[in-house]
Amino acid sequence: MSLHDARIVADLSNLSDLRLFVEVIRHGNFVRTATELGMSPSYVSKRIGLLEAELGVRLLHRTSRQVSATPQGEKTYEWARGILDRVRQMQDALAEDASEPRGSLRVSSSFRLGRNHVAPAISLLAKRYPRLDVSLTVLDRPVDLLSEGLDIDIRIGQVPEPHLVAHRILQSHRILCAAPSYIERHGAPAQLSDLARHSCLVFRERDQPFGTWRLTGPRGLESVKVTGTLSSNNNDIIRQWALDGHGIVRLAEWDCAKSLCAGELVQVLPAYRWPADIWAVTTGRLSESAKVRVCVNFLREQLTSGPYALWPTLPAR
């Protein structure tokens, strides 16, 4: 460690400013950082200025639209992530001996799963463990837990990252379905290749290439290119268009079972489906963090048997 590096650690007396600096680097903008944290941009700028004065170095290049790290800022950012991670480890170690978990917990999930199931489950978690400070982010894109400072990602489908740990919440599949009105007008596909002449409602999923559906059936894994007049990056919109009779959609079993039972949707090509298990993805083993372990176990309990549980059971064919 150089003398300057040691000074960065020794002179740092305010962890909240250090956390704020890390968030500014992640967002690349004072305004976005302030919006995310519920602060004013001027306050964020002031605190970063005080941090720079305390460390005696310039941390950021500032323009009217964005900020970027100086060489010293990049070095400080790496140190800051390590320091804050050690602080979290210390808090977790102390929490092991406490009667209940405490501390901050950042969770992410996709829009529909997050809003309809994860969010109400976290509401129950907060009531049971009031010393937890939980932040939930919902977005339909892949996330990087390490670079985005996330503790848990509740996701659908495969977990390809070898450095992450996946904890299965629920086993499920994606299936094909459409509204009865669409089937009445266009007929049902008899084989997978028939999808090419049907209107398919395409959603840019987190783990799939756009416009390509992968499915397993009698001949194993197959891919089919699908098109349609309607597409969206929001699954709620796609689902509603399917209910309105605009085309064939690929949905998770838990997301369409009630509509199938109510007759709002009918399953097509039932021999084909695609694994879409629900996973809680973390950066480490559950034994390493009391708060993460409690949250994952609670979500597994709630999403399988609680009042906001996913409902993977399909009506009998």
C-alpha positions in Angstrom: 0.0 0.0 0.0 1.4 3.4 -1.0 1.4 6.4 1.4 -1.4 7.9 -0.7 -3.5 4.7 -0.5 -3.0 4.6 3.2 -4.1 8.2 3.5 -7.3 7.4 1.6 -8.1 4.8 4.3 -6.8 6.7 7.3 -8.4 10.0 6.5 -11.8 8.6 5.7 -14.1 9.3 8.6 -17.5 9.4 7.0 -18.7 6.1 5.5 -21.9 7.6 4.3 -19.9 9.9 1.9 -17.9 6.9 0.7 -21.1 5.1 -0.1 -22.4 8.1 -1.8 -19.3 8.4 -3.9 -19.7 4.7 -5.0 -23.3 5.4 -6.0 -22.2 8.4 -8.1 -19.6 6.3 -10.0 -22.3 3.6 -10.6 -24.8 6.1 -12.0 -22.3 8.4 -13.7 -24.6 11.4 -12.8 -25.4 13.5 -9.8 -29.1 13.8 -10.8 -29.6 10.0 -11.2 -27.8 9.3 -8.0 -29.9 11.9 -6.1 -33.2 10.6 -7.6 -32.3 7.0 -6.6 -31.3 8.0 -3.0 -34.0 10.6 -2.5 -31.6 13.5 -2.2 -31.1 16.8 -4.0 -28.4 16.9 -6.7 -26.8 19.9 -4.9 -26.5 17.9 -1.7 -24.8 15.0 -3.5 -22.4 17.4 -5.2 -21.6 19.1 -1.9 -20.9 15.9 -0.1 -18.6 14.7 -2.9 -16.8 18.0 -2.7 -16.3 17.6 1.0 -15.0 14.1 0.5 -12.5 15.4 -2.1 -11.4 18.1 0.4 -11.0 15.5 3.1 -8.9 13.2 0.9 -7.0 16.0 -0.7 -7.5 14.7 -4.2 -9.9 15.3 -7.1 -12.1 12.3 -7.5 -14.4 13.3 -10.4 -14.3 15.0 -13.8 -17.5 17.0 -14.0 -19.6 18.1 -17.0 -23.1 19.5 -17.3 -24.5 16.0 -18.1 -22.3 13.4 -16.4 -19.3 12.7 -14.2 -16.5 10.3 -14.6 -13.7 9.2 -12.2 -10.2 10.7 -12.3 -7.3 8.3 -12.0 -7.3 9.0 -8.2 -11.1 8.5 -8.3 -10.8 5.1 -9.9 -8.3 4.1 -7.2 -10.6 5.4 -4.5 -13.6 3.6 -6.0 -11.8 0.3 -5.8 -10.7 1.0 -2.2 -14.2 2.1 -1.3 -15.9 -1.0 -2.6 -13.5 -3.1 -0.6 -13.9 -1.0 2.6 -17.7 -1.0 2.3 -17.7 -4.8 1.7 -15.7 -5.4 4.8 -18.0 -3.2 6.8 -21.0 -5.2 5.5 -19.1 -8.4 6.5 -18.5 -7.0 10.0 -22.2 -6.1 10.3 -23.3 -9.5 9.2 -20.9 -11.2 11.6 -22.3 -9.1 14.5 -25.8 -9.8 13.3 -25.2 -13.6 13.6 -25.3 -13.1 17.4 -28.3 -10.8 17.3 -31.9 -11.9 17.8 -32.8 -10.7 14.4 -31.1 -9.7 11.1 -30.3 -6.1 10.4 -28.7 -3.9 7.9 -29.2 -2.9 4.3 -30.3 -5.4 1.7 -30.5 -4.7 -2.1 -32.8 -7.0 -4.1 -33.6 -7.0 -7.8 -36.1 -8.9 -9.9 -38.0 -8.7 -13.2 -41.1 -6.3 -13.5 -44.0 -8.7 -13.3 -42.4 -11.2 -10.9 -41.0 -8.4 -8.7 -44.2 -6.3 -8.6 -46.8 -9.1 -8.1 -44.9 -11.5 -5.9 -41.5 -10.4 -4.6 -42.6 -6.9 -3.5 -45.6 -8.1 -1.3 -43.4 -10.9 0.1 -40.7 -8.3 1.0 -43.5 -6.3 2.7 -44.1 -9.3 4.9 -40.4 -9.7 5.4 -40.1 -6.1 6.6 -42.8 -6.6 9.2 -41.2 -9.7 10.5 -37.7 -8.2 10.6 -38.0 -4.4 11.1 -34.3 -3.9 11.4 -33.7 -4.8 7.8 -33.4 -1.9 5.3 -34.5 -3.5 2.0 -34.3 -1.8 -1.4 -36.1 -3.6 -4.3 -35.2 -2.8 -8.0 -37.4 -4.2 -10.8 -36.1 -4.2 -14.4 -36.3 -6.6 -17.3 -32.6 -6.8 -18.2 -29.7 -8.9 -16.9 -28.1 -7.4 -13.8 -24.5 -7.6 -12.5 -24.7 -8.2 -8.8 -21.1 -7.2 -8.1 -20.9 -4.0 -10.2 -24.4 -2.8 -9.3 -24.1 -3.5 -5.6 -26.9 -6.0 -5.3 -27.2 -8.7 -2.7 -30.0 -10.9 -4.3 -31.4 -11.2 -7.7 -34.7 -13.1 -8.0 -34.7 -14.3 -11.6 -36.4 -16.6 -14.1 -34.4 -19.1 -16.1 -30.7 -20.2 -16.2 -27.9 -18.8 -14.1 -24.9 -18.9 -16.4 -22.5 -16.8 -14.3 -20.0 -19.2 -12.7 -19.0 -16.8 -9.9 -22.6 -16.6 -8.5 -24.5 -19.0 -6.3 -28.0 -20.0 -7.3 -30.7 -21.1 -4.8 -33.7 -22.7 -6.4 -37.0 -21.1 -5.3 -39.5 -22.9 -7.5 -39.4 -25.2 -10.5 -41.4 -24.0 -13.5 -41.6 -23.8 -17.3 -42.6 -21.4 -20.1 -45.4 -22.6 -22.3 -47.2 -21.3 -25.4 -50.8 -20.0 -25.2 -53.2 -17.7 -26.9 -56.7 -16.3 -26.4 -59.7 -18.4 -27.7 -60.6 -15.5 -30.0 -57.2 -15.7 -31.7 -57.5 -19.4 -32.2 -61.0 -19.0 -33.6 -59.7 -16.5 -36.3 -56.4 -18.2 -37.1 -56.5 -21.7 -35.9 -54.0 -23.5 -33.6 -50.5 -24.4 -34.7 -50.2 -28.2 -35.2 -46.4 -28.2 -35.2 -43.6 -26.0 -34.1 -42.8 -24.7 -37.6 -46.3 -23.4 -37.9 -45.4 -20.6 -35.5 -43.7 -18.9 -38.5 -47.1 -18.1 -40.1 -48.7 -17.0 -36.8 -48.6 -13.6 -35.1 -46.4 -14.1 -32.0 -46.1 -11.5 -29.3 -42.4 -11.0 -28.8 -40.9 -9.9 -25.5 -37.2 -9.0 -25.0 -36.5 -11.4 -22.2 -33.6 -11.2 -19.8 -32.1 -14.5 -20.9 -33.3 -15.0 -24.5 -32.3 -13.5 -27.9 -35.0 -11.2 -29.3 -37.5 -12.9 -31.6 -36.2 -16.5 -31.0 -38.1 -19.0 -28.8 -36.2 -22.0 -27.5 -38.4 -25.0 -26.6 -38.0 -28.6 -25.7 -40.4 -31.2 -27.2 -40.5 -34.7 -28.7 -37.3 -34.1 -30.6 -35.4 -32.4 -27.8 -34.3 -28.8 -27.9 -35.5 -26.7 -30.8 -35.3 -23.0 -31.7 -37.9 -21.2 -33.8 -37.8 -17.6 -35.2 -41.0 -15.8 -34.4 -42.4 -12.5 -35.6 -45.6 -10.5 -35.2 -47.0 -7.0 -35.5 -46.7 -6.3 -31.8 -43.7 -6.5 -29.5 -42.7 -4.8 -26.2 -40.0 -4.8 -23.5 -42.7 -5.0 -20.8 -44.2 -8.4 -20.0 -47.5 -6.9 -18.6 -48.1 -5.3 -22.0 -47.4 -8.6 -23.9 -49.6 -10.5 -21.6 -52.5 -8.1 -22.0 -52.1 -8.2 -25.8 -52.4 -12.0 -25.6 -55.6 -11.7 -23.6 -56.9 -9.3 -26.2 -56.4 -11.9 -28.9 -53.5 -10.4 -30.8 -51.3 -13.5 -31.0 -49.5 -16.4 -29.4 -47.4 -15.7 -26.3 -44.8 -17.6 -24.3 -45.5 -17.3 -20.6 -44.3 -18.9 -17.4 -46.7 -21.5 -16.0 -47.2 -19.5 -12.8 -48.0 -16.4 -14.9 -50.8 -17.9 -17.0 -52.3 -20.8 -14.9 -55.1 -18.7 -13.6 -56.0 -17.3 -17.1 -55.9 -20.9 -18.4 -58.3 -22.1 -15.7 -60.6 -19.1 -16.3 -60.6 -19.8 -20.1 -59.0 -16.5 -20.9 -56.1 -18.3 -22.6 -55.7 -21.8 -24.1 -52.5 -23.7 -24.3 -51.1 -24.4 -27.8 -48.5 -27.0 -28.7 -48.6 -28.5 -25.2 -45.8 -30.9 -26.0 -43.4 -28.0 -26.1 -42.1 -26.0 -23.1 -38.9 -24.4 -21.8 -37.4 -24.5 -18.3 -38.1 -21.3 -16.4 -37.2 -22.1 -12.8 -37.2 -19.3 -10.2 -33.8 -18.7 -8.6 -32.5 -16.5 -5.8 -29.0 -15.6 -7.0 -26.3 -14.3 -4.6 -22.6 -13.5 -4.7 -21.8 -15.9 -1.9 -23.0 -18.8 0.1 -26.0 -18.2 2.5 -23.8 -19.2 5.4 -21.7 -16.0 4.8 -24.5 -13.5 5.5 -27.3 -13.8 8.0 -29.5 -11.1 6.4 -29.1 -12.7 2.9 -29.8 -16.2 4.3 -33.0 -15.0 6.1 -34.2 -13.1 3.0 -33.7 -16.0 0.6 -35.3 -18.5 3.0 -38.2 -16.2 3.6 -38.8 -15.6 -0.1 -38.6 -19.3 -0.8 -41.3 -19.9 1.8 -43.5 -17.1 0.7 -43.2 -17.7 -3.1 -44.1 -21.4 -2.7 -46.8 -21.4 0.0 -47.5 -17.9 1.2 -50.4 -15.6 0.3 -48.4 -14.2 -2.7 -47.1 -17.6 -3.8 -46.5 -18.4 -7.5 -49.1 -20.7 -8.9 -47.4 -23.2 -11.2 -50.3 -25.8 -11.4 -51.9 -26.0 -14.8 -55.5 -27.2 -15.5 -55.6 -30.8 -16.7 -55.5 -31.3 -20.4 
